[in-house]
Amino acid sequence: MAKYMILIYGDDQQWGAMSTDEREAHEAAHAAFRADAGSKIAGGEELELATTATSLRSDGAGRVTATDGPFLETKEALGGFYLLEADDLDEAMGLAYQLPEVHAGHSGVEIRPVVDHE
C-alpha cells in the first residue's frame, strides 16, 4: 500500500469569513471524509493561518535567516493535510474528492505520493 500526502490549500480570508453554518458544514464534510477513509488515514491536522508561519531561508553564503510568514507570497496558503495509505492514486483521488476544499472556488487539494525509502 502506498502513502499519499493530501495538501489542502485555500484563501485564509475566505476561510475566516465563513458563517457559523458554513463552518459547521465544512467540518461535517471533513468528518464524513474521515469516516469514509477510516484506517487509511495515517495522520492529518488543520494548520494555523499562514500569517503565523515562520520560514527559514539560506542567504547563499551559509547563513540562514528566519522571516515571518509563509515561504511564498500567494493567495492560497497551506491550511491542512492528511496522510493517506491507499492502494493507488485512483483510490487516494476518490477519497480526496470528498473534501470540501475540492469543491470551493477559493481552495484546492494537491495529492502527492510519499517516497518510500525502505
VMD Tcl script that builds the backbone (N, CA, C; Angstrom):
set m [mol new atoms 354]
animate dup $m
set s [atomselect $m all]
$s set {name element resname resid chain x y z} {
  {N N MET 1 A 0.844 -1.173 0.000}
  {CA C MET 1 A 0.000 0.000 0.000}
  {C C MET 1 A 0.896 1.245 0.000}
  {N N ALA 2 A 0.561 2.206 -0.817}
  {CA C ALA 2 A 1.348 3.437 -0.948}
  {C C ALA 2 A 0.805 4.518 -0.017}
  {N N LYS 3 A 1.651 5.493 0.275}
  {CA C LYS 3 A 1.243 6.642 1.080}
  {C C LYS 3 A 1.130 7.863 0.177}
  {N N TYR 4 A 0.113 8.668 0.456}
  {CA C TYR 4 A -0.136 9.893 -0.290}
  {C C TYR 4 A -0.379 11.031 0.694}
  {N N MET 5 A 0.255 12.163 0.444}
  {CA C MET 5 A 0.021 13.362 1.234}
  {C C MET 5 A -1.058 14.169 0.519}
  {N N ILE 6 A -2.116 14.469 1.228}
  {CA C ILE 6 A -3.189 15.313 0.716}
  {C C ILE 6 A -2.965 16.704 1.311}
  {N N LEU 7 A -2.560 17.644 0.494}
  {CA C LEU 7 A -2.275 19.013 0.935}
  {C C LEU 7 A -3.471 19.892 0.597}
  {N N ILE 8 A -3.996 20.566 1.593}
  {CA C ILE 8 A -5.209 21.365 1.434}
  {C C ILE 8 A -4.827 22.837 1.419}
  {N N TYR 9 A -5.116 23.503 0.300}
  {CA C TYR 9 A -4.788 24.913 0.123}
  {C C TYR 9 A -6.065 25.741 0.051}
  {N N GLY 10 A -5.958 26.980 0.463}
  {CA C GLY 10 A -7.098 27.873 0.340}
  {C C GLY 10 A -6.730 29.287 0.735}
  {N N ASP 11 A -7.705 30.137 0.661}
  {CA C ASP 11 A -7.551 31.558 0.972}
  {C C ASP 11 A -7.923 31.763 2.440}
  {N N ASP 12 A -6.954 32.164 3.269}
  {CA C ASP 12 A -7.196 32.383 4.698}
  {C C ASP 12 A -8.367 33.336 4.936}
  {N N GLN 13 A -8.481 34.366 4.120}
  {CA C GLN 13 A -9.560 35.340 4.303}
  {C C GLN 13 A -10.923 34.702 4.047}
  {N N GLN 14 A -10.990 33.846 3.036}
  {CA C GLN 14 A -12.251 33.156 2.730}
  {C C GLN 14 A -12.628 32.198 3.863}
  {N N TRP 15 A -11.631 31.467 4.362}
  {CA C TRP 15 A -11.912 30.557 5.483}
  {C C TRP 15 A -12.365 31.346 6.700}
  {N N GLY 16 A -11.702 32.460 6.983}
  {CA C GLY 16 A -12.052 33.274 8.134}
  {C C GLY 16 A -13.413 33.934 8.025}
  {N N ALA 17 A -13.883 34.140 6.806}
  {CA C ALA 17 A -15.158 34.818 6.581}
  {C C ALA 17 A -16.352 33.859 6.574}
  {N N MET 18 A -16.118 32.568 6.798}
  {CA C MET 18 A -17.225 31.604 6.795}
  {C C MET 18 A -18.199 31.902 7.929}
  {N N SER 19 A -19.482 31.769 7.614}
  {CA C SER 19 A -20.505 31.902 8.648}
  {C C SER 19 A -20.458 30.664 9.544}
  {N N THR 20 A -21.157 30.700 10.652}
  {CA C THR 20 A -21.213 29.541 11.547}
  {C C THR 20 A -21.772 28.330 10.812}
  {N N ASP 21 A -22.818 28.517 10.020}
  {CA C ASP 21 A -23.409 27.407 9.262}
  {C C ASP 21 A -22.424 26.855 8.242}
  {N N GLU 22 A -21.714 27.746 7.544}
  {CA C GLU 22 A -20.713 27.297 6.558}
  {C C GLU 22 A -19.591 26.526 7.247}
  {N N ARG 23 A -19.132 27.019 8.397}
  {CA C ARG 23 A -18.059 26.348 9.143}
  {C C ARG 23 A -18.516 24.959 9.601}
  {N N GLU 24 A -19.754 24.869 10.098}
  {CA C GLU 24 A -20.282 23.575 10.545}
  {C C GLU 24 A -20.408 22.600 9.379}
  {N N ALA 25 A -20.857 23.072 8.222}
  {CA C ALA 25 A -20.952 22.214 7.031}
  {C C ALA 25 A -19.567 21.763 6.586}
  {N N HIS 26 A -18.605 22.670 6.669}
  {CA C HIS 26 A -17.218 22.368 6.306}
  {C C HIS 26 A -16.663 21.272 7.227}
  {N N GLU 27 A -16.865 21.444 8.516}
  {CA C GLU 27 A -16.391 20.452 9.494}
  {C C GLU 27 A -17.104 19.118 9.299}
  {N N ALA 28 A -18.399 19.156 8.994}
  {CA C ALA 28 A -19.152 17.924 8.755}
  {C C ALA 28 A -18.612 17.176 7.533}
  {N N ALA 29 A -18.220 17.917 6.499}
  {CA C ALA 29 A -17.647 17.277 5.306}
  {C C ALA 29 A -16.323 16.609 5.638}
  {N N HIS 30 A -15.509 17.242 6.483}
  {CA C HIS 30 A -14.252 16.612 6.898}
  {C C HIS 30 A -14.517 15.386 7.772}
  {N N ALA 31 A -15.523 15.458 8.627}
  {CA C ALA 31 A -15.873 14.307 9.458}
  {C C ALA 31 A -16.326 13.137 8.584}
  {N N ALA 32 A -17.098 13.427 7.531}
  {CA C ALA 32 A -17.538 12.374 6.607}
  {C C ALA 32 A -16.343 11.775 5.872}
  {N N PHE 33 A -15.411 12.621 5.445}
  {CA C PHE 33 A -14.189 12.135 4.797}
  {C C PHE 33 A -13.431 11.197 5.735}
  {N N ARG 34 A -13.241 11.633 6.998}
  {CA C ARG 34 A -12.511 10.809 7.963}
  {C C ARG 34 A -13.224 9.486 8.215}
  {N N ALA 35 A -14.546 9.510 8.265}
  {CA C ALA 35 A -15.315 8.285 8.473}
  {C C ALA 35 A -15.158 7.334 7.289}
  {N N ASP 36 A -15.224 7.866 6.067}
  {CA C ASP 36 A -15.083 7.027 4.870}
  {C C ASP 36 A -13.665 6.483 4.719}
  {N N ALA 37 A -12.673 7.313 5.007}
  {CA C ALA 37 A -11.279 6.891 4.848}
  {C C ALA 37 A -10.854 5.958 5.977}
  {N N GLY 38 A -11.411 6.135 7.153}
  {CA C GLY 38 A -11.142 5.251 8.286}
  {C C GLY 38 A -9.661 5.055 8.557}
  {N N SER 39 A -9.254 3.801 8.607}
  {CA C SER 39 A -7.870 3.461 8.952}
  {C C SER 39 A -6.876 3.802 7.842}
  {N N LYS 40 A -7.366 4.244 6.697}
  {CA C LYS 40 A -6.455 4.668 5.630}
  {C C LYS 40 A -5.778 6.002 5.971}
  {N N ILE 41 A -6.349 6.735 6.934}
  {CA C ILE 41 A -5.736 7.988 7.370}
  {C C ILE 41 A -4.639 7.653 8.373}
  {N N ALA 42 A -3.409 7.993 8.012}
  {CA C ALA 42 A -2.253 7.748 8.878}
  {C C ALA 42 A -1.887 8.990 9.677}
  {N N GLY 43 A -2.530 10.103 9.414}
  {CA C GLY 43 A -2.275 11.345 10.142}
  {C C GLY 43 A -2.930 12.502 9.435}
  {N N GLY 44 A -2.961 13.632 10.100}
  {CA C GLY 44 A -3.520 14.829 9.494}
  {C C GLY 44 A -3.853 15.857 10.545}
  {N N GLU 45 A -3.795 17.108 10.147}
  {CA C GLU 45 A -4.082 18.218 11.056}
  {C C GLU 45 A -4.503 19.449 10.262}
  {N N GLU 46 A -5.283 20.299 10.911}
  {CA C GLU 46 A -5.549 21.638 10.391}
  {C C GLU 46 A -4.414 22.525 10.889}
  {N N LEU 47 A -3.958 23.421 10.055}
  {CA C LEU 47 A -2.868 24.317 10.428}
  {C C LEU 47 A -3.404 25.689 10.798}
  {N N GLU 48 A -2.660 26.399 11.623}
  {CA C GLU 48 A -2.986 27.788 11.928}
  {C C GLU 48 A -2.849 28.605 10.639}
  {N N LEU 49 A -3.363 29.824 10.641}
  {CA C LEU 49 A -3.304 30.677 9.456}
  {C C LEU 49 A -1.862 30.889 8.996}
  {N N ALA 50 A -1.704 31.141 7.715}
  {CA C ALA 50 A -0.375 31.322 7.119}
  {C C ALA 50 A 0.387 32.473 7.763}
  {N N THR 51 A -0.313 33.439 8.294}
  {CA C THR 51 A 0.365 34.583 8.922}
  {C C THR 51 A 1.146 34.170 10.170}
  {N N THR 52 A 0.884 32.985 10.704}
  {CA C THR 52 A 1.613 32.506 11.889}
  {C C THR 52 A 2.858 31.707 11.507}
  {N N ALA 53 A 3.083 31.513 10.212}
  {CA C ALA 53 A 4.217 30.700 9.741}
  {C C ALA 53 A 5.544 31.424 9.947}
  {N N THR 54 A 6.582 30.645 10.082}
  {CA C THR 54 A 7.954 31.149 10.094}
  {C C THR 54 A 8.707 30.387 9.018}
  {N N SER 55 A 9.399 31.096 8.152}
  {CA C SER 55 A 10.158 30.466 7.066}
  {C C SER 55 A 11.647 30.633 7.308}
  {N N LEU 56 A 12.392 29.592 7.018}
  {CA C LEU 56 A 13.846 29.632 7.092}
  {C C LEU 56 A 14.401 29.616 5.687}
  {N N ARG 57 A 15.372 30.524 5.425}
  {CA C ARG 57 A 15.962 30.617 4.084}
  {C C ARG 57 A 17.465 30.813 4.207}
  {N N SER 58 A 18.163 30.221 3.260}
  {CA C SER 58 A 19.600 30.438 3.173}
  {C C SER 58 A 19.858 31.700 2.366}
  {N N ASP 59 A 20.864 32.442 2.782}
  {CA C ASP 59 A 21.217 33.638 2.018}
  {C C ASP 59 A 22.241 33.315 0.934}
  {N N GLY 60 A 22.573 32.045 0.763}
  {CA C GLY 60 A 23.536 31.629 -0.256}
  {C C GLY 60 A 24.971 31.672 0.219}
  {N N ALA 61 A 25.226 32.282 1.359}
  {CA C ALA 61 A 26.582 32.389 1.899}
  {C C ALA 61 A 26.744 31.533 3.163}
  {N N GLY 62 A 25.802 30.619 3.366}
  {CA C GLY 62 A 25.895 29.731 4.511}
  {C C GLY 62 A 25.151 30.196 5.741}
  {N N ARG 63 A 24.553 31.373 5.675}
  {CA C ARG 63 A 23.775 31.869 6.803}
  {C C ARG 63 A 22.285 31.616 6.531}
  {N N VAL 64 A 21.562 31.342 7.591}
  {CA C VAL 64 A 20.124 31.114 7.485}
  {C C VAL 64 A 19.407 32.221 8.234}
  {N N THR 65 A 18.383 32.756 7.587}
  {CA C THR 65 A 17.585 33.789 8.229}
  {C C THR 65 A 16.158 33.289 8.396}
  {N N ALA 66 A 15.519 33.747 9.452}
  {CA C ALA 66 A 14.122 33.420 9.714}
  {C C ALA 66 A 13.273 34.638 9.397}
  {N N THR 67 A 12.163 34.412 8.711}
  {CA C THR 67 A 11.242 35.502 8.403}
  {C C THR 67 A 9.836 35.084 8.799}
  {N N ASP 68 A 9.023 36.055 9.142}
  {CA C ASP 68 A 7.629 35.779 9.459}
  {C C ASP 68 A 6.860 35.536 8.175}
  {N N GLY 69 A 5.912 34.624 8.244}
  {CA C GLY 69 A 5.034 34.371 7.113}
  {C C GLY 69 A 5.448 33.164 6.305}
  {N N PRO 70 A 4.601 32.793 5.362}
  {CA C PRO 70 A 4.886 31.619 4.526}
  {C C PRO 70 A 6.050 31.882 3.575}
  {N N PHE 71 A 6.605 30.805 3.052}
  {CA C PHE 71 A 7.761 30.885 2.163}
  {C C PHE 71 A 7.436 31.658 0.890}
  {N N LEU 72 A 6.262 31.419 0.329}
  {CA C LEU 72 A 5.878 32.063 -0.931}
  {C C LEU 72 A 4.770 33.077 -0.694}
  {N N GLU 73 A 4.798 34.143 -1.445}
  {CA C GLU 73 A 3.702 35.108 -1.421}
  {C C GLU 73 A 2.647 34.609 -2.391}
  {N N THR 74 A 1.527 34.169 -1.862}
  {CA C THR 74 A 0.471 33.623 -2.691}
  {C C THR 74 A -0.868 33.815 -2.000}
  {N N LYS 75 A -1.931 33.849 -2.755}
  {CA C LYS 75 A -3.256 34.000 -2.177}
  {C C LYS 75 A -3.689 32.709 -1.487}
  {N N GLU 76 A -3.331 31.577 -2.060}
  {CA C GLU 76 A -3.695 30.293 -1.470}
  {C C GLU 76 A -2.562 29.801 -0.588}
  {N N ALA 77 A -2.896 29.468 0.654}
  {CA C ALA 77 A -1.900 29.004 1.614}
  {C C ALA 77 A -2.242 27.590 2.059}
  {N N LEU 78 A -1.239 26.870 2.514}
  {CA C LEU 78 A -1.441 25.527 3.046}
  {C C LEU 78 A -2.226 25.645 4.342}
  {N N GLY 79 A -3.381 24.982 4.403}
  {CA C GLY 79 A -4.244 25.090 5.566}
  {C C GLY 79 A -4.369 23.823 6.369}
  {N N GLY 80 A -3.923 22.710 5.792}
  {CA C GLY 80 A -4.005 21.445 6.499}
  {C C GLY 80 A -3.553 20.312 5.609}
  {N N PHE 81 A -3.563 19.113 6.184}
  {CA C PHE 81 A -3.099 17.958 5.421}
  {C C PHE 81 A -3.678 16.675 6.002}
  {N N TYR 82 A -3.695 15.660 5.182}
  {CA C TYR 82 A -3.958 14.284 5.596}
  {C C TYR 82 A -2.859 13.422 4.992}
  {N N LEU 83 A -2.438 12.420 5.712}
  {CA C LEU 83 A -1.545 11.398 5.185}
  {C C LEU 83 A -2.391 10.147 5.033}
  {N N LEU 84 A -2.529 9.674 3.785}
  {CA C LEU 84 A -3.363 8.510 3.492}
  {C C LEU 84 A -2.514 7.324 3.071}
  {N N GLU 85 A -2.975 6.152 3.410}
  {CA C GLU 85 A -2.442 4.922 2.846}
  {C C GLU 85 A -3.516 4.403 1.903}
  {N N ALA 86 A -3.175 4.276 0.639}
  {CA C ALA 86 A -4.141 3.865 -0.375}
  {C C ALA 86 A -3.493 2.867 -1.318}
  {N N ASP 87 A -4.326 2.079 -1.988}
  {CA C ASP 87 A -3.811 1.088 -2.929}
  {C C ASP 87 A -3.124 1.748 -4.120}
  {N N ASP 88 A -3.665 2.895 -4.551}
  {CA C ASP 88 A -3.099 3.588 -5.702}
  {C C ASP 88 A -3.618 5.024 -5.733}
  {N N LEU 89 A -3.147 5.787 -6.705}
  {CA C LEU 89 A -3.546 7.185 -6.834}
  {C C LEU 89 A -5.044 7.320 -7.046}
  {N N ASP 90 A -5.639 6.422 -7.802}
  {CA C ASP 90 A -7.081 6.499 -8.043}
  {C C ASP 90 A -7.871 6.420 -6.738}
  {N N GLU 91 A -7.453 5.543 -5.831}
  {CA C GLU 91 A -8.144 5.440 -4.553}
  {C C GLU 91 A -7.937 6.715 -3.735}
  {N N ALA 92 A -6.717 7.233 -3.724}
  {CA C ALA 92 A -6.432 8.472 -2.997}
  {C C ALA 92 A -7.263 9.627 -3.558}
  {N N MET 93 A -7.371 9.700 -4.872}
  {CA C MET 93 A -8.177 10.754 -5.503}
  {C C MET 93 A -9.652 10.596 -5.158}
  {N N GLY 94 A -10.136 9.372 -5.171}
  {CA C GLY 94 A -11.536 9.129 -4.838}
  {C C GLY 94 A -11.883 9.576 -3.433}
  {N N LEU 95 A -10.981 9.310 -2.495}
  {CA C LEU 95 A -11.203 9.757 -1.122}
  {C C LEU 95 A -11.096 11.276 -1.026}
  {N N ALA 96 A -10.059 11.850 -1.633}
  {CA C ALA 96 A -9.836 13.300 -1.554}
  {C C ALA 96 A -10.962 14.093 -2.213}
  {N N TYR 97 A -11.623 13.509 -3.172}
  {CA C TYR 97 A -12.724 14.186 -3.865}
  {C C TYR 97 A -13.819 14.608 -2.892}
  {N N GLN 98 A -13.924 13.919 -1.773}
  {CA C GLN 98 A -14.955 14.228 -0.780}
  {C C GLN 98 A -14.663 15.499 0.012}
  {N N LEU 99 A -13.425 15.963 0.003}
  {CA C LEU 99 A -13.055 17.122 0.808}
  {C C LEU 99 A -13.735 18.385 0.282}
  {N N PRO 100 A -14.243 19.224 1.180}
  {CA C PRO 100 A -14.962 20.418 0.727}
  {C C PRO 100 A -14.077 21.392 -0.040}
  {N N GLU 101 A -12.780 21.389 0.218}
  {CA C GLU 101 A -11.876 22.306 -0.482}
  {C C GLU 101 A -11.772 21.996 -1.970}
  {N N VAL 102 A -12.084 20.772 -2.366}
  {CA C VAL 102 A -12.058 20.399 -3.784}
  {C C VAL 102 A -13.175 21.124 -4.532}
  {N N HIS 103 A -14.262 21.404 -3.838}
  {CA C HIS 103 A -15.456 21.934 -4.486}
  {C C HIS 103 A -15.660 23.432 -4.286}
  {N N ALA 104 A -14.814 24.078 -3.490}
  {CA C ALA 104 A -14.939 25.520 -3.253}
  {C C ALA 104 A -14.087 26.282 -4.264}
  {N N GLY 105 A -14.507 27.465 -4.615}
  {CA C GLY 105 A -13.790 28.262 -5.607}
  {C C GLY 105 A -12.508 28.891 -5.099}
  {N N HIS 106 A -12.312 28.943 -3.797}
  {CA C HIS 106 A -11.148 29.621 -3.222}
  {C C HIS 106 A -10.106 28.656 -2.672}
  {N N SER 107 A -10.261 27.374 -2.962}
  {CA C SER 107 A -9.330 26.407 -2.388}
  {C C SER 107 A -9.120 25.239 -3.333}
  {N N GLY 108 A -8.233 24.349 -2.947}
  {CA C GLY 108 A -7.952 23.175 -3.756}
  {C C GLY 108 A -7.137 22.171 -2.958}
  {N N VAL 109 A -6.945 21.022 -3.545}
  {CA C VAL 109 A -6.244 19.921 -2.891}
  {C C VAL 109 A -5.159 19.409 -3.823}
  {N N GLU 110 A -3.984 19.195 -3.269}
  {CA C GLU 110 A -2.866 18.605 -4.006}
  {C C GLU 110 A -2.592 17.223 -3.419}
  {N N ILE 111 A -2.426 16.231 -4.276}
  {CA C ILE 111 A -2.141 14.865 -3.841}
  {C C ILE 111 A -0.736 14.516 -4.316}
  {N N ARG 112 A 0.124 14.130 -3.361}
  {CA C ARG 112 A 1.498 13.790 -3.729}
  {C C ARG 112 A 1.883 12.457 -3.113}
  {N N PRO 113 A 2.449 11.564 -3.929}
  {CA C PRO 113 A 2.947 10.315 -3.369}
  {C C PRO 113 A 4.108 10.581 -2.418}
  {N N VAL 114 A 4.176 9.800 -1.361}
  {CA C VAL 114 A 5.269 9.887 -0.403}
  {C C VAL 114 A 6.350 8.905 -0.835}
  {N N VAL 115 A 7.592 9.327 -0.830}
  {CA C VAL 115 A 8.711 8.479 -1.216}
  {C C VAL 115 A 8.951 7.438 -0.132}
  {N N ASP 116 A 9.040 6.193 -0.529}
  {CA C ASP 116 A 9.322 5.104 0.401}
  {C C ASP 116 A 10.825 4.824 0.339}
  {N N HIS 117 A 11.527 5.098 1.403}
  {CA C HIS 117 A 12.987 4.917 1.436}
  {C C HIS 117 A 13.413 3.539 1.915}
  {N N GLU 118 A 12.479 2.641 2.087}
  {CA C GLU 118 A 12.846 1.298 2.557}
  {C C GLU 118 A 13.161 0.385 1.415}
}
mol reanalyze $m
mol bondsrecalc $m
mol representation Tube
mol addrep $m
